[in-house]
Amino acid sequence: MTTSEMVSNIDFTAPPRLTGTANRALAQWNGTATAVLQEFWQALLGNRITLQVARTDSSVAQKAQQALPDPGCAALLKIGPDRFDSMVAFSSRIVLTLVSEMLGTLGEEWPVERDLTAAELSLVELLFGEIARAFSQGWPEVKALPVELDQILVRPLRSRIFQPRENLIRSVVLIQTPVGEEALIILMPQAGLASIGIDDAAAIPVLQQAPAPQMRVLAETLPVTMSVRLGKASLSLGEMNQLGVGDVLVLDQALNNPLEASISGRLHFLGHACRLGQRQGFRVVAAKKD
């Protein structure tokens, strides 16, 4: 059995970790995707399951896979235009816990470990599909990153997804449940991350002539109006004339999709509505790159 305590004692010393801009980009993506996944799972599991990114390591695949939970279950994801392989691995007991919570049958202790039934596997596929959707929508750019669930792996410790000496980035996310805390493990190849722009080599800044300090100060004081678009609805003139107090318009914006923030009619940010005291707020989750 692999618990969060056992995971923290693994010695990952092989390849160097991502640093600088690449590390910050990965941390932002993981953090946003985890928050989005918790929102998606709340619709299926309720609010008793919480997720939190714990840490990130680097390792060759052989060592990383030795730390995977066994018995366990994993989501094999295809990410990016090149569809590189990534894995999100769970222990069997946390998978059974999630399924039991989904069915409303979770007791006060960890479920007894056993094989999943066909019906339970279909529920796991639903939960794992939301992982792919969360990584796609959590991508910190305006255009979503292609991420799809390729298959569910049983006994991921024995899988041969990665080459033994392939350099991987491992992220650990803690899952807090009513019966205890467990860790899920995310494995992504460094080469795959580089293919979508998360790479130290690509983060070297290009030297440019700095603007005059006076011009910079002046530019930073110019007022800018940002508009956040909630959504739109199409209706006839007759329907519009019949609208009254208390009527509800159905907008084209899905509940879980981020809102668009524009400046001078050009899309600059994506985010979600939030509350700041007695005021409406907008939490940025993605920024458009020039």
N, C-alpha and C positions, 0 to 999 in steps of 0.2 A: 504494500500500500504506500502510495506517495502522498504525503501531507505537505502543508506549507512549511512546516518546520524542517522536513527532510529536504525539500527543495533548496532551502537557504544554505544547506551545508555542502552543496555540490561545488566542486572547485572548477571554475571555468577560466582557464588560463591561456587557451590557444591563440586565436587571432585577436588583434586589437579591437577595442570597442569603437563604435561610431563616435565621433567627437564633433564639437562645434555645431554648425548649422544643420548638418545631417542628423545629429542626435536630437536636437530640438525639434526638427521636423517630424521625426519618428515619434517622439514623446507627445507632440501635439496630436498627431494622427491617432495614436493609441488611446490617449485620454478622451478625445472627442468620440471615437468609435465605441469606447467602453460606456460612456454616458448615454450615447444613442441606443446601444444594445440594452441597457437597463430600462430605458423608456419602452423599447419594443417588447421586452420580456414582461414588463408590468402588465401589458394587455393580455398576456397568456398565463402569467404566474401570480399576479397580484403584487403587492408592495413589500413582501417579507424577504425578498431576495435582493441583495445589493452587490454591486461590483466596484472594485477599486484597483487601479494599476499599482503594483507594488515596486517593480524594478525591472531593469533590462540588463542582460549579459550577452556575451558573445562566446561561441564555441564552434568546434568542428562538429559535423553532424553525428559522428559516432558517439561522442560524449553526450551531446544534447539528447539523443534518443535514449541513451541509457538512463536518463533522469525522468523519462516519461512514466506516467502512472501505469501500473500493470496489476490486475486487469484494468482496462480502460477503454475509452471510446474517443474518436477524434473526427473533426470536420476537416476534410481536405478541400482547400479553396484554390481556385484559379484566379490570379490577380493580374490586372493590367492588360495592356494590348498584347503583350507577349504571353500572357496566361501562365505565369510562373507558379509553381506549387508552393503552398504554405499550409501549415497545419495548426489547428487549435485543439489541444488534447485535454481530456477530462478523465478523472478516475471514475470507475464504475459506480462507486457509491454516490458521487455527486450527481451523476446522470440519473440514477434511480431516485435521488432526492428531488431533482427538478421535475421529473415525470410525476412523482407522487404529489408534489405541490400543485402541479398543473391539474391533476385529477382530484385534488382535495382530500387525499388519503394519507398525507404525511403525518407521522406520529411525533413523539418527543425524542426519538433516537434515530441514528442513521439507519436507513433500510438495510435489511439483510442482503448481502451480495448474491446475485443470481443473474442468469441470462435474461435479456430483454425479450418480451413477447413481440410478435409481429405488429400488434397494435401500438405497443410502447415505442417501437422503432419508428413508426410513422410520426409519433409525437416528437421524438428526438430529431427527426428530419425537419420538422417544422421549427423547432428551437434553433437548430444549426443553420437553417436557411436565414434566420434573422441575424445571425452572426455575419454572413456575407453581406446582407443588406446594410448592416451597421457600418462595416468597414468601407463600403461604397459611399454611403452618405456622410461618413465621418472624414472623408478625404478633404484636406484643407485647401481646396481650390474650388472655383465656381463650378467647373465641369466635374461631375461625379466620376470616380474611378471605376472601371469595370471589375467587379468581384462577383464570383458565382460559386455556389456549393457544388463541387464535383461529385463527391461521394462521402459516405460515412465509413470510417475505418474502425473495425473491431480489433482490439489488441494492437494499438499503434506502435508499441514497443517493437513489434516484429515486422513492421512495414519497411519497405525499401524505397521510400519516396526520394530521399536525398542520397547523394554519393557520400561514402564514409568520411572523406576529407574535405567535404564542401563546407565553406564558412557560413555559419548561421547566426542570426540575431534572435535571442530568446527573450521574450517578455513574459512576466508572471503577473497574473491578475487574480486577486483574492475575491472569492465568492462567499459572502456571509449569508448563512441560511438559519432558519429557526433551530436546527439541530447542531450547528457548528460551522466552522470556517474551513474552506478547502481552497486549493489553487488550481487554476487552469493555466496551461502553458501554450504560448504562441511561438511557433518557429517559422522564421522567414529567411530565405537565403540572401546574403549580402549582395550577390550579383543581381537578384531580382529587384531588391530595393533600389539599386543603382539604376536599373532600367526605367524606374518611374521617378527618378530625380532625387532620391534620398541617398546621397553619396558624398563623402568628404571631398573627393577630388572635384566634384562639380560645385562645391561650395566656396571655391577660392574666389575672392572678390576681384573684379576688374577695376584697375585704377583709373579714375576719371578726374578731370580738373574740377576742383571744388568751386561752387559759386561764391561770389563775394559775400562776406558775413552780413552786410547791410541788406542785400537782396534776400538772403535766407530769412532774416528776421521779419522783413516786410511780407514775404510770401506766407510765413506761418501765422500772420495776423489777419490774413484775408478771410472773411466769413464764407462758409460753405454750407449749403442746405442739403441735407440728406433725407430722402423720402423712402419709407418702408412700405412695400406693397403687400397688403393683406390678401388680395385675390380679386377676381372679377366674376361677374355673372351676366349672362345674356338673357334679356327678356323683351317682350314686345312693348310698344308704347301703351297699349291698353293695360297690360299687366303692371307697368310702372305706375299708371294713374290710379290703380286699385290698391297700391301699397299703403299701409297704414301703420300706426303705432302698434308694436307687438309682433308684426310680421317678420319672418326670417328669410333671408336670401341664402341660397346654397351657392357657395363660391367654388371656383375651379381649383382651389388650393387644398390638397390632401392634408389631413390633420398633422401627420408626422413629417411632412416635407418642410424644409427651411424656407423662410421668407426672403424676399429680395430687397436689398437696400441699394438705391441708385443715387448718383450725383449728376446733375444736369442731364438726366435721362439715360445715363450709362450705368450698367450694373457694376457694382464694386464689391459688395459683400453679400454673404448669405448668413442667416442666423435664425434664432427662435425668439418669440415674444416672451418677456418675463415681467416681473413686477418689482418695482423699486419704491417701497413705501406706498404712497398714494398715486404714483405715476406709472405709466406704461414704460417698459424698457425693451431693449433689443440686444440679445447676446450673440456676438459674432462667432460663427463656427468655421467660416471660410472666407478668404480674401482673394480677389482676382489679381493674378500676377501680370505685370506689364510685359 
